[in-house]
Amino acid sequence: MSEVLQTQRNLEELVKLLRIYFQLDEILSFATFELEDNEVVAEISAVKDRVRKVIEKLIS
């Protein structure tokens, strides 16, 4: 039973991270096209990359 609960928690975390990832994608688009602030775009991109790496670890 414990393994099932751990799998469920991992899936819940994965869903949360995927939501964050896609929200960051929308924010990145906004920053790129509306704000045109390269520093902000770079910071958001870096966070998005870190979230992507965590997602990759969870699914591997």
DSSP file (Angstrom, degrees, kcal/mol; ACC not computed):
  #  RESIDUE AA STRUCTURE BP1 BP2  ACC     N-H-->O    O-->H-N    N-H-->O    O-->H-N    TCO  KAPPA ALPHA  PHI   PSI    X-CA   Y-CA   Z-CA
    1    1 A M     >        0   0    0      0, 0.0     4,-2.1     0, 0.0     5,-0.2   0.000 360.0 360.0 360.0 -36.9    0.0    0.0    0.0
    2    2 A S  H  >  +     0   0    0      1,-0.2     4,-2.3     2,-0.2     5,-0.2   0.879 360.0  53.0 -62.6 -38.6    2.8    2.4    0.8
    3    3 A E  H  > S+     0   0    0      2,-0.2     4,-2.3     1,-0.2    -1,-0.2   0.882 108.0  51.2 -64.8 -38.1    4.2    2.1   -2.7
    4    4 A V  H  > S+     0   0    0      2,-0.2     4,-2.3     1,-0.2    -2,-0.2   0.916 110.4  48.8 -64.6 -43.6    0.8    2.9   -4.2
    5    5 A L  H  X S+     0   0    0     -4,-2.1     4,-2.4     2,-0.2    -2,-0.2   0.892 110.9  50.3 -64.0 -39.5    0.6    6.0   -2.0
    6    6 A Q  H  X S+     0   0    0     -4,-2.3     4,-2.5     2,-0.2    -1,-0.2   0.907 110.2  49.8 -66.0 -40.9    4.1    7.1   -3.0
    7    7 A T  H  X S+     0   0    0     -4,-2.3     4,-2.3     2,-0.2    -2,-0.2   0.908 110.7  50.3 -62.6 -41.9    3.3    6.6   -6.7
    8    8 A Q  H  X S+     0   0    0     -4,-2.3     4,-2.3     2,-0.2    -2,-0.2   0.912 110.8  48.7 -63.0 -42.7    0.1    8.7   -6.2
    9    9 A R  H  X S+     0   0    0     -4,-2.4     4,-2.5     2,-0.2    -2,-0.2   0.910 110.2  51.7 -63.3 -41.8    2.1   11.5   -4.5
   10   10 A N  H  X S+     0   0    0     -4,-2.5     4,-2.4     1,-0.2    -1,-0.2   0.907 110.2  48.7 -62.1 -41.2    4.7   11.4   -7.3
   11   11 A L  H  X S+     0   0    0     -4,-2.3     4,-2.5     2,-0.2    -1,-0.2   0.895 110.2  51.4 -65.5 -39.8    1.9   11.8   -9.9
   12   12 A E  H  X S+     0   0    0     -4,-2.3     4,-2.1     2,-0.2    -2,-0.2   0.912 111.4  47.6 -63.1 -42.0    0.4   14.7   -8.0
   13   13 A E  H  X S+     0   0    0     -4,-2.5     4,-2.6     2,-0.2    -2,-0.2   0.896 110.4  52.7 -65.2 -40.0    3.8   16.4   -7.8
   14   14 A L  H  X S+     0   0    0     -4,-2.4     4,-2.5     2,-0.2    -2,-0.2   0.920 108.7  49.6 -62.0 -44.2    4.3   15.8  -11.5
   15   15 A V  H  X S+     0   0    0     -4,-2.5     4,-2.2     2,-0.2    -1,-0.2   0.916 111.5  49.3 -61.4 -43.8    0.9   17.4  -12.3
   16   16 A K  H  X S+     0   0    0     -4,-2.1     4,-2.4     1,-0.2    -2,-0.2   0.922 112.2  47.9 -61.3 -44.4    1.7   20.4  -10.2
   17   17 A L  H  X S+     0   0    0     -4,-2.6     4,-2.7     1,-0.2    -2,-0.2   0.877 109.8  52.3 -66.7 -37.1    5.1   20.8  -11.9
   18   18 A L  H  X S+     0   0    0     -4,-2.5     4,-2.3     2,-0.2    -1,-0.2   0.903 109.3  50.2 -64.8 -40.1    3.6   20.5  -15.3
   19   19 A R  H  X S+     0   0    0     -4,-2.2     4,-2.2     2,-0.2    -2,-0.2   0.939 112.5  46.8 -61.4 -46.3    1.0   23.2  -14.5
   20   20 A I  H  X S+     0   0    0     -4,-2.4     4,-2.7     1,-0.2    -2,-0.2   0.916 110.1  54.0 -61.1 -43.3    3.8   25.5  -13.3
   21   21 A Y  H  X S+     0   0    0     -4,-2.7     4,-1.7     1,-0.2    -1,-0.2   0.924 111.6  43.6 -58.3 -47.2    5.9   24.7  -16.4
   22   22 A F  H  X S+     0   0    0     -4,-2.3     4,-1.8     2,-0.2    -1,-0.2   0.823 112.1  53.2 -72.5 -30.0    3.1   25.7  -18.7
   23   23 A Q  H  X S+     0   0    0     -4,-2.2     4,-2.5     2,-0.2    -1,-0.2   0.906 108.5  50.6 -66.7 -41.1    2.3   28.8  -16.7
   24   24 A L  H  X S+     0   0    0     -4,-2.7     4,-2.9     1,-0.2    -2,-0.2   0.870 106.0  56.4 -63.0 -35.4    5.9   29.8  -16.9
   25   25 A D  H  X S+     0   0    0     -4,-1.7     4,-2.1     2,-0.2    -1,-0.2   0.916 109.1  45.6 -61.8 -43.3    5.7   29.3  -20.7
   26   26 A E  H  X S+     0   0    0     -4,-1.8     4,-2.3     2,-0.2    -2,-0.2   0.910 113.8  48.8 -65.6 -42.6    2.8   31.8  -20.9
   27   27 A I  H  X S+     0   0    0     -4,-2.5     4,-2.9     1,-0.2    -2,-0.2   0.899 109.8  52.8 -63.7 -40.5    4.6   34.2  -18.6
   28   28 A L  H  X S+     0   0    0     -4,-2.9     4,-2.4     2,-0.2    -1,-0.2   0.905 108.4  49.9 -62.5 -42.2    7.7   33.9  -20.8
   29   29 A S  H  X S+     0   0    0     -4,-2.1     4,-2.6     2,-0.2     5,-0.4   0.927 112.0  48.5 -61.5 -44.7    5.7   34.6  -23.9
   30   30 A F  H  X>S+     0   0    0     -4,-2.3     4,-2.8     1,-0.2     5,-1.4   0.938 112.6  47.4 -60.6 -47.1    4.3   37.7  -22.2
   31   31 A A  I  <>S+     0   0    0     -4,-2.9     5,-1.6     3,-0.2     6,-0.9   0.871 114.3  48.2 -63.6 -36.2    7.7   38.9  -21.1
   32   32 A T  I  <5S+     0   0    0     -4,-2.4    -2,-0.2    -5,-0.2    -1,-0.2   0.938 124.7  25.6 -69.5 -47.4    9.2   38.3  -24.5
   33   33 A F  I  <5S+     0   0    0     -4,-2.6    -2,-0.2    -5,-0.2    -3,-0.2   0.775 132.6  29.5 -94.0 -28.0    6.6   40.1  -26.6
   34   34 A E  I  <5S+     0   0    0     -4,-2.8    -3,-0.2    -5,-0.4    -2,-0.1   0.869 129.0  30.3-100.2 -47.2    5.0   42.6  -24.2
   35   35 A L  I   <S-     0   0    0     -5,-1.4    -3,-0.2     2,-0.1    -4,-0.2   0.844  77.2-160.2 -82.6 -33.9    7.7   43.6  -21.7
   36   36 A E      < +     0   0    0     -5,-1.6     2,-0.7    -6,-0.3    -4,-0.2   0.881  37.2 147.5  51.8  42.4   10.7   43.1  -24.1
   37   37 A D     >  -     0   0    0     -6,-0.9     4,-2.4     1,-0.1    -1,-0.2  -0.909  34.1-166.1-111.0 104.1   12.9   42.9  -21.0
   38   38 A N  H  > S+     0   0    0     -2,-0.7     4,-2.4     1,-0.2     5,-0.2   0.827  86.7  55.5 -62.3 -33.8   15.8   40.5  -21.7
   39   39 A E  H  > S+     0   0    0      2,-0.2     4,-2.0     1,-0.2    -1,-0.2   0.930 110.6  44.2 -66.0 -44.3   16.8   40.3  -18.1
   40   40 A V  H  > S+     0   0    0      2,-0.2     4,-2.6     1,-0.2     5,-0.2   0.912 112.9  52.3 -65.0 -43.2   13.4   39.1  -17.0
   41   41 A V  H  X S+     0   0    0     -4,-2.4     4,-2.5     1,-0.2    -2,-0.2   0.908 109.3  50.0 -59.7 -42.7   13.1   36.7  -20.0
   42   42 A A  H  X S+     0   0    0     -4,-2.4     4,-2.1     2,-0.2    -1,-0.2   0.905 111.5  47.9 -63.8 -42.3   16.5   35.2  -19.0
   43   43 A E  H  X S+     0   0    0     -4,-2.0     4,-2.1     2,-0.2    -2,-0.2   0.918 113.3  46.8 -66.0 -43.8   15.4   34.7  -15.4
   44   44 A I  H  X S+     0   0    0     -4,-2.6     4,-2.7     1,-0.2    -2,-0.2   0.905 111.5  52.4 -65.3 -40.5   12.1   33.1  -16.3
   45   45 A S  H  X S+     0   0    0     -4,-2.5     4,-2.4    -5,-0.2    -1,-0.2   0.896 107.9  51.5 -60.6 -40.7   13.8   30.9  -18.8
   46   46 A A  H  X S+     0   0    0     -4,-2.1     4,-2.0     2,-0.2    -1,-0.2   0.915 111.5  46.4 -64.4 -43.1   16.2   29.7  -16.2
   47   47 A V  H  X S+     0   0    0     -4,-2.1     4,-2.5     2,-0.2    -2,-0.2   0.922 111.6  52.0 -64.7 -43.4   13.4   28.9  -13.8
   48   48 A K  H  X S+     0   0    0     -4,-2.7     4,-2.3     1,-0.2    -2,-0.2   0.897 109.0  50.7 -60.4 -40.9   11.5   27.1  -16.6
   49   49 A D  H  X S+     0   0    0     -4,-2.4     4,-2.1     2,-0.2    -1,-0.2   0.890 109.6  50.2 -64.1 -39.9   14.6   25.0  -17.4
   50   50 A R  H  X S+     0   0    0     -4,-2.0     4,-1.8     2,-0.2    -2,-0.2   0.908 110.9  48.8 -65.8 -40.7   15.0   24.0  -13.7
   51   51 A V  H  X S+     0   0    0     -4,-2.5     4,-2.4     1,-0.2    -2,-0.2   0.912 109.6  53.3 -63.5 -41.7   11.4   23.0  -13.5
   52   52 A R  H  X S+     0   0    0     -4,-2.3     4,-2.6     1,-0.2    -2,-0.2   0.897 106.9  51.9 -59.6 -41.5   11.8   21.0  -16.7
   53   53 A K  H  X S+     0   0    0     -4,-2.1     4,-2.1     2,-0.2    -1,-0.2   0.891 109.3  49.3 -64.0 -39.7   14.8   19.1  -15.2
   54   54 A V  H  X S+     0   0    0     -4,-1.8     4,-2.1     2,-0.2    -2,-0.2   0.915 110.9  50.6 -65.0 -42.6   12.8   18.2  -12.1
   55   55 A I  H  X S+     0   0    0     -4,-2.4     4,-1.9     1,-0.2    -2,-0.2   0.928 108.9  51.8 -59.9 -45.2   10.0   16.9  -14.4
   56   56 A E  H  X S+     0   0    0     -4,-2.6     4,-0.9     1,-0.2    -1,-0.2   0.897 108.7  50.8 -60.0 -40.7   12.5   14.9  -16.3
   57   57 A K  H  < S+     0   0    0     -4,-2.1     3,-0.4     1,-0.2    -1,-0.2   0.902 109.1  51.7 -62.7 -40.7   13.8   13.3  -13.1
   58   58 A L  H  < S+     0   0    0     -4,-2.1    -1,-0.2     1,-0.2    -2,-0.2   0.849 113.8  42.4 -66.1 -34.7   10.3   12.4  -12.0
   59   59 A I  H  <        0   0    0     -4,-1.9    -1,-0.2     1,-0.2    -2,-0.2   0.535 360.0 360.0 -93.1  -5.0    9.4   10.7  -15.2
   60   60 A S     <        0   0    0     -4,-0.9    -1,-0.2    -3,-0.4    -2,-0.2   0.473 360.0 360.0 -93.3 360.0   12.7    8.8  -15.7
